[in-house]
Amino acid sequence: MHPEPVDTRTRILEAAARVFAEKGYHETRMDDIVSASHTSKGSLCFHFPNKQEIFFGLIETFTGLLEARLTESLAAEQHGLEQIEAALTASLRLFSQYRPLAKIVLVQAVGLGAAFEERRRAINDRFTTLIQARLEKGITDGSLPLQNAELAARAWVGALNEIVIHWIYTGAPDLETAAPEIKIFLLRSIGAGNS
C-alpha cells in the first residue's frame, strides 16, 4: 500500500526544513532531501520539480500556519486593541515553537533573487494588511487614537522582523520571556499607553 500523496509531500517538506536549517539553502542538494525524507528522487520531483519549489512550499507552510494562528487568536477577541495583543502573543509563541522554519523563511530567503524577494514582500504585505485592519478597528471602536494605520502596521512588521531575526541568530531575547516587553513597546508605538 502506497502512502497518500499528501503524506509524501508533507514528509518531503519536513525533511527539507531540517536539511535547509542544517545546511542552508545553497548547500542543500536535492539528494540530501531525498535521503532525509526517505523518498525516491522520482517522488520528490513529482511533488517539487526543483529546490526552489520546495523552499517556496516551506515558506507557504509557515505563512499558512502563522495566518491560521493569527486568525484563531483574532477571533477570540472583540476589540481592535485586544485583537492586536492576542495576535502579537500568538505570533511570538509560533516563532518560538518553529525556530528552524522561521530561520528558513526569514533569514535564508533574503538575498536569493527576485522570485524569493517577491514572495517575501507579498507575505509582508499580507501581514501588514492583517495588522492594519485590526488597527483600523481599534481606531473605529475608540481603543486606539486616530493614526495612519498602514504606516503603523508596516512599522510593526519591520520591528517584529528585526526582533525575530536577531533572536534566530543569537537566541536572545527569548521570545516568550520578552513578549510582555515587546508588547508594551509596540502598543506604545500606536498610542495604546502602558497596556
Wavefront OBJ file of the C-alpha trace (Angstrom):
o trace
v 0.000 0.000 0.000
v 1.405 3.393 -1.040
v 1.186 6.432 1.228
v -1.159 9.197 0.173
v 0.478 11.945 -1.943
v -0.231 14.498 0.790
v 1.701 12.362 3.281
v 4.685 12.139 0.931
v 4.569 15.882 0.247
v 4.442 16.639 3.977
v 7.295 14.213 4.663
v 9.383 15.907 1.965
v 8.682 19.380 3.387
v 9.510 18.287 6.940
v 12.773 16.711 5.774
v 13.611 19.752 3.644
v 13.063 22.036 6.655
v 15.587 20.013 8.668
v 18.138 19.933 5.837
v 17.789 23.628 4.939
v 18.071 24.590 8.627
v 21.240 22.492 8.975
v 22.992 23.164 5.653
v 21.416 26.336 4.323
v 19.665 26.792 1.012
v 22.718 26.943 -1.260
v 24.486 23.942 0.263
v 21.414 21.696 0.208
v 21.153 19.272 -2.714
v 18.017 17.531 -3.895
v 19.694 14.218 -2.994
v 20.032 15.434 0.617
v 16.274 15.943 0.757
v 15.595 12.572 -0.902
v 17.737 10.872 1.725
v 16.269 12.779 4.666
v 12.669 12.221 3.527
v 13.130 8.513 2.730
v 11.517 9.010 -0.669
v 12.693 8.384 -4.196
v 14.074 11.077 -6.462
v 11.086 10.486 -8.765
v 8.658 11.045 -5.907
v 10.470 14.217 -4.863
v 10.430 15.583 -8.420
v 6.736 14.686 -8.782
v 5.861 16.928 -5.841
v 8.598 19.538 -6.280
v 10.407 19.863 -9.627
v 13.309 21.790 -8.065
v 14.817 23.054 -4.833
v 13.250 26.485 -5.232
v 9.741 24.973 -5.281
v 10.497 23.050 -2.078
v 11.678 26.290 -0.498
v 8.512 28.064 -1.638
v 6.481 25.171 -0.208
v 8.142 25.694 3.179
v 7.518 29.421 3.052
v 3.832 28.828 2.270
v 3.568 26.197 5.014
v 4.973 28.534 7.660
v 2.960 31.500 6.428
v -0.227 29.422 6.426
v 0.465 28.225 9.958
v 1.111 31.773 11.144
v -2.042 33.096 9.457
v -4.124 30.298 10.974
v -2.809 31.057 14.476
v -3.408 34.770 13.999
v -6.932 34.241 12.695
v -7.712 31.969 15.654
v -6.354 34.474 18.173
v -8.167 37.383 16.492
v -11.499 35.553 16.558
v -11.229 35.136 20.327
v -11.245 38.911 20.965
v -13.774 41.617 20.095
v -11.998 44.973 20.223
v -9.202 46.009 17.878
v -6.660 46.566 20.646
v -7.426 43.210 22.280
v -7.111 41.507 18.887
v -3.722 43.123 18.313
v -2.440 41.970 21.709
v -3.694 38.411 21.129
v -2.173 38.279 17.638
v 1.184 39.510 18.899
v 1.289 36.874 21.638
v 0.288 34.122 19.186
v 2.946 35.224 16.668
v 5.808 35.240 19.154
v 4.741 31.845 20.510
v 4.663 30.366 16.988
v 8.142 31.678 16.159
v 9.417 30.150 19.414
v 7.887 26.780 18.554
v 9.150 26.701 14.963
v 12.562 28.336 15.111
v 14.180 26.274 12.279
v 11.253 27.013 9.970
v 11.312 30.694 10.929
v 15.034 30.755 10.100
v 14.331 29.374 6.639
v 11.549 31.845 5.932
v 13.066 34.999 7.447
v 16.806 34.538 7.050
v 17.611 32.128 4.242
v 15.081 33.621 1.830
v 16.807 37.012 1.966
v 19.140 37.615 -0.971
v 18.045 34.576 -3.011
v 16.911 36.528 -6.036
v 13.859 38.284 -7.414
v 11.449 35.346 -7.066
v 12.223 34.960 -3.376
v 12.140 38.711 -2.763
v 8.760 38.964 -4.475
v 7.403 36.157 -2.275
v 8.855 37.730 0.876
v 7.322 41.109 0.082
v 3.928 39.513 -0.660
v 3.998 37.793 2.741
v 4.946 41.046 4.496
v 2.085 42.773 2.670
v -0.388 40.089 3.824
v 0.627 40.552 7.444
v 0.680 44.327 7.129
v -2.900 44.206 5.816
v -3.940 41.935 8.700
v -2.427 44.280 11.315
v -3.725 47.371 9.530
v -7.304 46.034 9.618
v -7.045 45.491 13.383
v -5.561 48.946 13.925
v -8.392 50.479 11.903
v -10.881 48.522 14.010
v -9.203 49.869 17.161
v -9.410 53.415 15.816
v -13.088 52.928 14.939
v -14.026 51.383 18.298
v -12.097 54.065 20.186
v -9.499 51.782 21.779
v -6.762 53.471 19.687
v -6.168 57.116 18.741
v -6.535 58.347 15.174
v -3.402 57.496 13.159
v -2.122 56.238 9.805
v -2.932 52.533 10.278
v -0.989 51.361 7.215
v 2.193 53.154 8.282
v 1.879 51.827 11.841
v 1.267 48.277 10.548
v 4.355 48.417 8.309
v 6.436 49.685 11.234
v 5.199 46.759 13.346
v 6.045 44.206 10.652
v 9.536 45.712 10.332
v 10.113 45.805 14.090
v 8.903 42.231 14.579
v 11.053 41.026 11.666
v 14.143 42.593 13.251
v 13.400 41.202 16.726
v 12.747 37.695 15.403
v 15.740 37.683 13.026
v 18.055 38.780 15.851
v 16.604 36.001 18.017
v 17.131 33.432 15.218
v 20.822 34.353 15.001
v 21.564 34.765 18.715
v 18.794 33.085 20.686
v 18.209 36.359 22.516
v 15.920 37.621 23.702
v 13.859 34.537 24.485
v 10.671 35.489 22.641
v 8.231 34.106 25.186
v 10.037 35.772 28.101
v 10.405 39.059 26.221
v 6.837 39.023 24.853
v 5.384 41.333 27.552
v 8.110 43.948 26.988
v 7.830 43.683 23.195
v 4.065 44.060 23.529
v 4.404 47.186 25.713
v 6.829 48.782 23.242
v 4.649 48.057 20.206
v 1.435 49.118 21.913
v 3.004 52.414 22.995
v 4.019 52.995 19.359
v 0.332 53.091 18.384
v -0.769 55.209 21.305
v -2.146 52.396 23.438
v -0.304 53.556 26.587
v 1.007 51.047 29.076
v -1.367 48.179 28.273
l 1 2 3 4 5 6 7 8 9 10 11 12 13 14 15 16 17 18 19 20 21 22 23 24 25 26 27 28 29 30 31 32 33 34 35 36 37 38 39 40 41 42 43 44 45 46 47 48 49 50 51 52 53 54 55 56 57 58 59 60 61 62 63 64 65 66 67 68 69 70 71 72 73 74 75 76 77 78 79 80 81 82 83 84 85 86 87 88 89 90 91 92 93 94 95 96 97 98 99 100 101 102 103 104 105 106 107 108 109 110 111 112 113 114 115 116 117 118 119 120 121 122 123 124 125 126 127 128 129 130 131 132 133 134 135 136 137 138 139 140 141 142 143 144 145 146 147 148 149 150 151 152 153 154 155 156 157 158 159 160 161 162 163 164 165 166 167 168 169 170 171 172 173 174 175 176 177 178 179 180 181 182 183 184 185 186 187 188 189 190 191 192 193 194 195
